[in-house]
Each structure stands twice: as structure tokens, then as C-alpha cells.
Amino acid sequence: MKQLAIQTSKPYSWVPSLYLSESLPFSAVMLVSVIMFKEYGLTDTQITLYTGWLGLPWVIKPLWSPIIDGVWTKRWWILMTQFLMGIGLALVAFTLSADFWLQSALALFMLIAFASATHDISADGFYILGLSDHDQELYVGVRNTFYRIGMVIGQGGIVMLVGKMQEGLFGTSCSSVAASWSVAFLLLGAVMLLLGTYHTAMLPKVESDADEKEKSTNVLKDFYLTLKSFVTRPHIISALCFILLFRLPEGLLTKIVPLFLTRTTAEGGLALTDVDFGLIYGTLGVIGLLLGGIVGGWAVSRWGLKRCLWPLVLCITLPDAVYVYLSYCPTDNLWLVGTCVCVEQIGYGLGFAAYTLFLVTFSRGERSTSVFSICTAGQYLGGVMLPGMVSGLISDSLGYQQFFLLIMLLCLVTFAVTAFVKVER
């Protein structure tokens, strides 16, 4: 596609808000919903299975990314999905008091998930089309920061708001579980609609009218060539094992840690309130994850992935032991819990930086953008969706103490795939 020479908006007027609108729906569907389902009385097995299935659109999004490239424009897809997600989140709010709340919430969450995955494809493509190579490098930190800010707003701010409402601090009318979560999702929906309205005015038109009418007639051929390019990459077997299994321990942890932190002591948890959870895990934890990612990226850029790989692998695995400690030595000391969570999240950020840079280097060459989308789909399948779906069943069967011990044992899988993967430099 051709890029227009004239742009009506400066990058700083749309890059931050674009990536904020990318992270808010993901946070609502995949993270905030975990706490909501827990407060509605669902078991760990049910919660992780349901929210695990909601991750399917992010796994299969490479299947329809060629359509987005060839039908209408990235700008059109961005605006359409933002308004659709805003309406969907608002509809969730209006169904949470109904008898069929679970069925309707899951259906709407799946709709939002497909729209969000489509928005991800469009936003990343628009970022490349709308910015010069220099500006892409200049704003990469901005986009990552505002993506994490969206996570803080969702997993931190929204959950804390719900906790405050349930404590009756904003009036008794919103103190019930259904009422407080309805307000939260109505607010998220309103924010997405406002972002869609803002972007209608501020997103530049970076594709020509001719491009707008262009249709993709070779979708299947393009996908075949991309898949062929992927499977013929050097050392594909070891790379594929690394992509699918590197994040296995973290994939199991991601859904269970919020439940462990907020379950009652009788259930084996730490009994954090929504307010405490939003502050510790949803805010400080996300900030720790961001800092770890920044430091990890800097380390790799200075010393190279090959030299940094094993130290960063140790960073993403060994801190998981903090949850073994907390499960065997439960405490109501929020400073101690917060420190443990931050240490683990910083380590996760460090290790994930190395993992992401491996995906980038592996994707370089022919059809690099499309190959990278397959890599990210693979890492989400093996590192988020499938482990997340079974993590609740395992924790319900073993209990939190044995579950976290199993996580430490499964770190050996991460070590094994790292030992066999080929890293050039």
C-alpha cells in the first residue's frame, strides 16, 4: 500500500491513545474478568477454562490478517473495532444482573476479543504505515508504555474502583457485586467510545483512496507462502519448541496468581481485597513488568541476545518461587506480598524481553511481518491459552501449595527448550 505524503496529525497526538485503546479491552476480557468471575462464585477450574477460551482470537488472528490488509483501510478497521468494543463492554454492564449473566457475558467477551484481536492487527499495521522508520524507533517506548498504562487502568484502577464501591465508599447503591461490576464495565465502554470518537478526528489518513478500494484476491496464496516461509526457517524444530514451551510456567501462573491472592485463607489464598489486589498486582506488578522489559531490552541491545539469554531465563523462572513461599507462609503484610509480586513481575519482564527479541530475530527475512504474527500466535497458544485453560483444574486438584511447587518443576521445561534453541548473536 502507498503511504500518503501529507499527514494531518502528529504522532504524539495518536500513538499513546491508540495503544491505550489496544490494551484496555484485552485487560478487561483476559484479566479483569478473572476477578469478576471469582466474585460471582465460580471455581478456579471454571474461571481458567472460560477465560482461556477467550484467548482464542489472539491465537488465530493470523488467519484473517490478510483480509484486513486487503479490505478497506487500517484506519477504518481501527475505528470500527473501537466503537464495537465500546458497545460490547457497555452491553456486558447491562447483563450482569440477569439470570443468564454468565452466558451473555461470555458471548459478549468473545465478541470483544475478536474485535480486540482485529484492532491489534490494524493498529500495528497503521503504526508502520503512519510513521517513518525514525519515528517508529522513536515512539516504540511510548507505545509500550501506554499499553502498560492501559493494563494498570484495567487490572489496577478498575479493580480498585470495584473494591471501593463494594465497601460502600461511593454510596450503597453500587455496593453489590453485580452493581459494582456493571458500573466498571459501563465506564470501560464509555472510555472506548470516547477513544473511538477522538481517533475519528485525530488519526491521519495514511492510505490513499485507491488503496481503500483495493481487495485482497490472493488471501489463501499469501497465507500459504507465509506458512511455507515459517516452516522452512533454519532450526525450525528447536525454534518451534522454544516458541510454544518457553512460557509454560508463566502461562500456568498468570490465571492462578490473581485467584490465589484474592481467595480467602480458608481456600488457601491470601484474602487480599479488590483494592489491595488492584494496587499490588494490578498497579505495582504491571509497573515492575514494564521496568523489567525496559532493562531486559537495554541489556540485550548492549551485550546481545546470545550472552544475555541464560541470565534472563533465570530471571523469568527463579522468582516464581515467591509464590511457593507465600503459599506455605501466608501473611497479611501487604509490604511483603507487594515485594514478592514485584520481584516476580520484574523477573517476568526481564525474561519476556529476551523471548520477544528472539521472536523478532527469528522472523527476520522473507515475509518477516507475517512470520512474526505466526510466532506471536504460537507463543500465545503455548504460553497463555492452553496452560491457562488447564491451570484452574490443576490448582483445584492439587491446592495452591502443590501447584506452585509444580510450577517450579516445570521451569525445567523452559531450561530444556532454551538449551536446544539456536541463537546467532
C-alpha positions as CSV (number, residue, x, y, z in Angstrom):
1,M,0.0,0.0,0.0
2,K,1.1,3.6,-0.7
3,Q,1.7,6.0,2.2
4,L,0.3,9.5,1.8
5,A,2.9,12.2,1.9
6,I,0.8,14.6,3.9
7,Q,-0.4,13.7,7.4
8,T,-2.8,15.8,9.4
9,S,-1.8,14.7,12.9
10,K,1.4,14.5,14.7
11,P,2.4,11.0,16.2
12,Y,2.2,12.3,19.8
13,S,-1.5,13.0,19.2
14,W,-2.5,9.5,18.4
15,V,0.2,6.9,19.2
16,P,-0.4,7.0,23.0
17,S,-4.1,6.8,22.8
18,L,-4.0,4.1,20.1
19,Y,-2.1,1.7,22.3
20,L,-4.1,2.6,25.3
21,S,-7.2,1.5,23.3
22,E,-5.4,-1.7,22.4
23,S,-4.7,-2.7,25.9
24,L,-7.9,-1.7,27.7
25,P,-10.2,-4.3,26.0
26,F,-7.6,-7.1,26.4
27,S,-7.2,-6.3,30.1
28,A,-11.0,-6.3,30.5
29,V,-11.5,-9.6,28.8
30,M,-8.5,-11.6,29.9
31,L,-7.5,-10.2,33.3
32,V,-10.3,-8.1,34.9
33,S,-12.9,-10.8,34.1
34,V,-10.9,-13.3,36.2
35,I,-11.6,-11.3,39.4
36,M,-15.2,-10.7,38.4
37,F,-15.9,-14.4,37.8
38,K,-14.3,-15.2,41.2
39,E,-16.6,-12.8,43.0
40,Y,-19.6,-14.4,41.2
41,G,-18.6,-17.7,42.9
42,L,-17.0,-19.6,40.0
43,T,-14.3,-22.2,40.8
44,D,-10.7,-21.9,39.6
45,T,-11.4,-24.6,37.0
46,Q,-14.4,-22.8,35.6
47,I,-12.7,-19.4,35.5
48,T,-9.5,-20.5,33.8
49,L,-11.3,-22.7,31.3
50,Y,-13.7,-19.9,30.3
51,T,-11.1,-17.1,30.2
52,G,-8.7,-19.4,28.4
53,W,-11.1,-19.9,25.6
54,L,-11.5,-16.2,25.3
55,G,-7.8,-16.0,24.2
56,L,-8.6,-18.0,21.0
57,P,-8.9,-14.9,18.8
58,W,-5.3,-13.8,19.6
59,V,-4.1,-17.3,18.6
60,I,-5.9,-17.5,15.2
61,K,-5.7,-13.8,14.2
62,P,-3.0,-14.5,11.5
63,L,-5.8,-16.3,9.6
64,W,-7.7,-13.1,8.9
65,S,-4.9,-10.6,8.9
66,P,-4.5,-10.8,5.1
67,I,-8.2,-9.7,4.8
68,I,-7.5,-6.7,6.9
69,D,-4.5,-5.8,4.7
70,G,-6.6,-6.0,1.6
71,V,-10.1,-4.8,2.5
72,W,-10.7,-1.1,3.4
73,T,-8.0,0.6,5.4
74,K,-6.3,0.1,8.7
75,R,-7.9,3.4,9.9
76,W,-11.4,2.1,9.1
77,W,-10.7,-1.2,11.0
78,I,-9.4,0.7,14.0
79,L,-12.4,3.0,14.3
80,M,-14.9,0.2,13.6
81,T,-13.5,-2.1,16.2
82,Q,-13.1,0.6,18.9
83,F,-16.8,1.6,18.6
84,L,-17.7,-2.1,18.6
85,M,-15.7,-2.8,21.7
86,G,-17.2,0.2,23.5
87,I,-20.7,-1.0,22.7
88,G,-19.8,-4.6,23.7
89,L,-18.3,-3.5,27.1
90,A,-21.4,-1.4,27.8
91,L,-23.7,-4.4,27.0
92,V,-21.8,-6.5,29.5
93,A,-22.6,-4.0,32.1
94,F,-26.4,-4.2,31.4
95,T,-26.4,-8.1,31.5
96,L,-24.6,-8.7,34.8
97,S,-27.8,-8.6,36.9
98,A,-29.7,-11.0,34.6
99,D,-30.2,-14.7,35.4
100,F,-28.3,-15.6,32.2
101,W,-25.4,-13.3,33.1
102,L,-22.7,-15.9,32.5
103,Q,-23.8,-16.9,29.1
104,S,-24.3,-13.3,27.9
105,A,-21.0,-12.2,29.4
106,L,-19.0,-15.0,27.8
107,A,-20.7,-14.3,24.4
108,L,-20.0,-10.6,24.6
109,F,-16.4,-11.1,25.9
110,M,-15.8,-13.4,22.9
111,L,-17.1,-10.7,20.5
112,I,-14.9,-8.1,22.2
113,A,-12.0,-10.5,22.0
114,F,-12.3,-10.9,18.2
115,A,-12.7,-7.2,17.8
116,S,-9.7,-6.6,20.0
117,A,-7.5,-9.1,18.1
118,T,-8.6,-7.4,14.8
119,H,-7.8,-4.0,16.3
120,D,-4.3,-5.3,17.3
121,I,-3.6,-6.2,13.7
122,S,-4.9,-2.9,12.3
123,A,-3.1,-0.8,14.9
124,D,0.3,-2.4,14.4
125,G,-0.1,-2.1,10.6
126,F,-1.2,1.6,11.0
127,Y,1.8,2.3,13.2
128,I,4.1,1.1,10.4
129,L,2.3,2.9,7.7
130,G,1.8,6.2,9.6
131,L,5.3,6.7,10.9
132,S,8.7,6.9,9.2
133,D,11.4,4.4,10.2
134,H,12.9,7.0,12.5
135,D,9.6,7.8,14.2
136,Q,8.8,4.1,14.6
137,E,12.0,3.7,16.6
138,L,11.4,7.0,18.5
139,Y,7.8,6.0,19.6
140,V,8.3,2.3,20.3
141,G,8.9,3.2,24.0
142,V,5.8,5.4,24.0
143,R,3.6,2.7,22.6
144,N,4.8,0.1,25.0
145,T,4.4,2.4,28.0
146,F,0.8,3.4,27.1
147,Y,0.0,-0.2,26.5
148,R,1.1,-1.0,30.1
149,I,-0.8,2.1,31.4
150,G,-3.9,0.5,29.9
151,M,-3.1,-2.6,31.9
152,V,-2.7,-0.5,35.1
153,I,-6.1,1.2,34.4
154,G,-7.8,-2.1,33.8
155,Q,-6.2,-4.6,36.3
156,G,-5.4,-1.9,38.8
157,G,-7.7,1.1,38.7
158,I,-10.9,-0.7,37.6
159,V,-10.5,-3.5,40.2
160,M,-9.7,-0.9,42.9
161,L,-12.8,1.1,41.9
162,V,-15.0,-2.0,42.2
163,G,-13.5,-2.7,45.6
164,K,-14.2,0.8,46.8
165,M,-17.8,0.6,45.6
166,Q,-18.3,-2.7,47.3
167,E,-17.0,-1.2,50.5
168,G,-19.8,1.4,50.2
169,L,-17.4,4.4,49.9
170,F,-19.3,5.7,46.8
171,G,-22.8,5.0,48.1
172,T,-24.7,1.9,49.0
173,S,-26.5,1.7,45.6
174,C,-23.3,0.2,44.0
175,S,-22.2,-2.0,46.9
176,S,-23.4,-5.3,45.5
177,V,-21.2,-7.5,43.2
178,A,-23.4,-7.1,40.2
179,A,-23.9,-3.4,40.6
180,S,-20.2,-2.6,41.1
181,W,-19.1,-4.6,38.2
182,S,-21.8,-3.1,36.0
183,V,-20.5,0.4,36.7
184,A,-17.0,-0.8,36.0
185,F,-17.8,-2.2,32.6
186,L,-20.1,0.7,31.7
187,L,-17.1,3.0,32.4
188,L,-14.8,0.9,30.3
189,G,-17.3,1.0,27.5
190,A,-17.6,4.8,27.7
191,V,-13.8,5.2,27.6
192,M,-13.6,3.1,24.4
193,L,-16.4,5.1,22.8
194,L,-14.6,8.3,23.7
195,L,-11.3,6.9,22.3
196,G,-13.1,5.9,19.0
197,T,-14.6,9.4,18.8
198,Y,-11.2,11.0,19.4
199,H,-9.4,8.9,16.8
200,T,-12.1,9.7,14.2
201,A,-10.7,13.2,14.3
202,M,-7.1,12.6,15.1
203,L,-5.9,9.5,13.2
204,P,-4.3,10.6,10.0
205,K,-5.3,9.1,6.6
206,V,-2.1,7.2,5.6
207,E,-3.7,5.2,2.8
208,S,-4.9,6.5,-0.5
209,D,-8.4,6.3,-1.9
210,A,-7.1,3.7,-4.4
211,D,-5.8,1.6,-1.5
212,E,-9.1,2.0,0.2
213,K,-10.9,0.2,-2.6
214,E,-8.2,-2.4,-3.0
215,K,-9.3,-6.0,-2.3
216,S,-7.1,-9.0,-1.5
217,T,-7.6,-11.6,-4.1
218,N,-4.8,-13.9,-3.0
219,V,-5.5,-14.4,0.7
220,L,-5.0,-18.2,0.6
221,K,-1.9,-17.9,-1.5
222,D,-0.4,-15.3,0.8
223,F,-1.1,-17.4,3.8
224,Y,0.4,-20.5,2.2
225,L,3.6,-18.5,1.3
226,T,3.8,-17.2,4.8
227,L,3.4,-20.6,6.3
228,K,6.0,-22.0,3.9
229,S,8.4,-19.3,4.8
230,F,7.9,-20.0,8.5
231,V,8.4,-23.8,8.4
232,T,11.5,-23.5,6.2
233,R,13.3,-21.2,8.6
234,P,16.6,-22.7,9.9
235,H,16.4,-24.8,13.1
236,I,12.6,-24.7,12.9
237,I,12.1,-27.6,15.3
238,S,14.1,-26.2,18.2
239,A,12.6,-22.7,17.5
240,L,9.1,-24.0,17.5
241,C,9.6,-25.8,20.8
242,F,11.1,-22.6,22.2
243,I,8.1,-20.5,21.0
244,L,5.5,-22.9,22.3
245,L,7.0,-24.0,25.6
246,F,9.3,-21.2,26.9
247,R,6.4,-19.5,28.8
248,L,4.8,-22.7,30.1
249,P,5.3,-22.0,33.8
250,E,4.2,-18.3,33.4
251,G,1.2,-19.4,31.3
252,L,0.1,-21.6,34.2
253,L,0.7,-18.9,36.8
254,T,-1.0,-16.0,35.0
255,K,-4.6,-17.0,35.7
256,I,-3.9,-18.6,39.2
257,V,-1.9,-15.8,40.9
258,P,-4.8,-13.3,40.9
259,L,-7.1,-16.0,42.3
260,F,-4.5,-17.1,44.9
261,L,-4.0,-13.5,46.1
262,T,-7.8,-12.9,46.5
263,R,-9.2,-16.2,47.7
264,T,-9.9,-16.5,51.4
265,T,-7.4,-18.0,53.8
266,A,-9.8,-21.0,54.2
267,E,-9.5,-21.6,50.5
268,G,-5.7,-21.4,50.7
269,G,-5.4,-17.8,49.4
270,L,-4.1,-14.5,50.9
271,A,-7.5,-12.8,51.1
272,L,-6.5,-9.6,49.5
273,T,-9.3,-7.1,49.0
274,D,-10.0,-5.8,45.5
275,V,-8.4,-2.5,46.5
276,D,-5.2,-4.2,47.8
277,F,-5.1,-6.5,44.7
278,G,-5.6,-3.6,42.3
279,L,-2.7,-1.7,44.0
280,I,-0.3,-4.6,44.4
281,Y,-0.8,-6.8,41.4
282,G,-2.7,-4.6,39.0
283,T,-0.5,-1.5,39.5
284,L,2.8,-2.2,41.2
285,G,3.1,-5.5,39.4
286,V,2.5,-4.1,36.0
287,I,5.0,-1.3,36.6
288,G,7.5,-3.9,37.7
289,L,6.8,-5.8,34.4
290,L,7.3,-2.7,32.4
291,L,10.6,-1.9,34.2
292,G,11.8,-5.4,33.7
293,G,11.0,-5.2,30.0
294,I,12.9,-1.9,29.6
295,V,16.0,-3.2,31.4
296,G,15.9,-6.5,29.6
297,G,15.7,-4.8,26.2
298,W,18.6,-2.5,27.1
299,A,20.7,-5.4,28.3
300,V,20.2,-7.4,25.1
301,S,20.9,-4.3,22.9
302,R,24.2,-3.8,24.7
303,W,25.5,-7.3,25.1
304,G,23.5,-9.3,22.5
305,L,20.8,-12.0,22.9
306,K,23.2,-14.9,23.0
307,R,25.1,-13.6,26.0
308,C,22.0,-12.4,27.9
309,L,19.7,-15.4,27.2
310,W,20.6,-17.6,30.1
311,P,20.7,-14.8,32.8
312,L,17.3,-13.6,31.6
313,V,15.9,-17.1,31.5
314,L,16.9,-17.4,35.2
315,C,15.2,-14.1,35.8
316,I,11.8,-15.3,34.4
317,T,11.9,-18.7,36.2
318,L,13.6,-18.5,39.7
319,P,11.4,-15.6,41.0
320,D,8.3,-17.9,40.7
321,A,9.5,-19.3,44.0
322,V,8.0,-16.3,45.8
323,Y,4.5,-17.9,45.4
324,V,5.8,-21.1,46.9
325,Y,6.9,-19.0,49.9
326,L,3.6,-17.1,50.1
327,S,1.5,-20.3,49.9
328,Y,3.4,-22.0,52.7
329,C,3.9,-18.9,54.8
330,P,0.7,-16.8,54.2
331,T,0.8,-13.3,55.5
332,D,-1.4,-10.2,55.7
333,N,1.7,-8.0,55.5
334,L,0.9,-6.0,52.3
335,W,4.5,-4.8,52.0
336,L,5.8,-8.3,51.9
337,V,3.2,-9.5,49.5
338,G,3.8,-6.5,47.3
339,T,7.6,-7.0,47.3
340,C,7.2,-10.7,46.3
341,V,4.8,-9.8,43.5
342,C,7.1,-7.0,42.2
343,V,10.2,-9.2,42.2
344,E,8.3,-11.9,40.2
345,Q,6.9,-9.4,37.7
346,I,10.3,-7.7,37.2
347,G,11.8,-11.1,36.5
348,Y,9.0,-11.9,34.1
349,G,9.6,-8.6,32.3
350,L,13.3,-9.3,32.0
351,G,12.8,-12.8,30.6
352,F,10.0,-11.8,28.3
353,A,12.2,-9.2,26.7
354,A,14.7,-11.9,25.7
355,Y,11.8,-14.1,24.4
356,T,10.3,-11.3,22.4
357,L,13.7,-10.4,20.8
358,F,14.2,-14.0,19.9
359,L,10.8,-13.9,18.0
360,V,12.0,-10.7,16.2
361,T,15.3,-12.2,15.1
362,F,13.7,-15.5,14.1
363,S,11.2,-13.6,11.9
364,R,13.7,-11.5,10.0
365,G,14.0,-12.2,6.3
366,E,11.3,-13.1,3.8
367,R,7.8,-12.1,4.8
368,S,9.0,-11.0,8.3
369,T,5.8,-9.2,9.4
370,S,3.6,-12.2,8.6
371,V,6.0,-14.7,10.1
372,F,6.2,-12.6,13.3
373,S,2.4,-12.7,13.5
374,I,2.6,-16.6,13.4
375,C,5.3,-16.5,16.1
376,T,3.2,-14.4,18.4
377,A,0.2,-16.6,17.8
378,G,2.3,-19.6,18.7
379,Q,3.6,-18.1,21.9
380,Y,0.1,-17.1,22.9
381,L,-1.2,-20.6,22.2
382,G,1.6,-22.4,24.1
383,G,2.4,-19.8,26.7
384,V,-1.0,-18.3,27.6
385,M,-4.2,-20.0,26.2
386,L,-3.6,-23.8,26.7
387,P,-1.8,-23.6,30.0
388,G,-4.3,-21.0,31.3
389,M,-7.2,-23.3,30.4
390,V,-6.0,-26.2,32.5
391,S,-4.3,-24.2,35.3
392,G,-7.5,-24.0,37.3
393,L,-8.2,-27.7,37.1
394,I,-4.6,-28.4,38.3
395,S,-4.9,-25.9,41.2
396,D,-8.3,-27.2,42.3
397,S,-6.9,-30.7,42.2
398,L,-3.6,-30.1,44.0
399,G,-4.2,-27.0,46.1
400,Y,-2.1,-23.8,45.7
401,Q,0.9,-25.1,47.6
402,Q,1.5,-28.1,45.4
403,F,0.5,-26.1,42.3
404,F,3.3,-23.6,42.9
405,L,5.8,-26.4,43.5
406,L,4.7,-27.9,40.2
407,I,5.4,-24.6,38.5
408,M,9.0,-24.7,39.8
409,L,9.4,-28.2,38.5
410,L,8.1,-27.1,35.1
411,C,10.8,-24.4,34.9
412,L,12.9,-27.4,33.7
413,V,10.9,-27.3,30.5
414,T,12.0,-23.7,30.0
415,F,15.6,-24.6,30.6
416,A,15.4,-27.5,28.2
417,V,14.0,-25.6,25.2
418,T,16.5,-22.8,25.9
419,A,19.4,-25.3,25.9
420,F,18.4,-26.5,22.4
421,V,17.4,-23.3,20.7
422,K,19.8,-21.7,18.2
423,V,20.7,-18.0,18.8
424,E,23.2,-16.5,16.4
425,R,24.3,-13.5,18.3
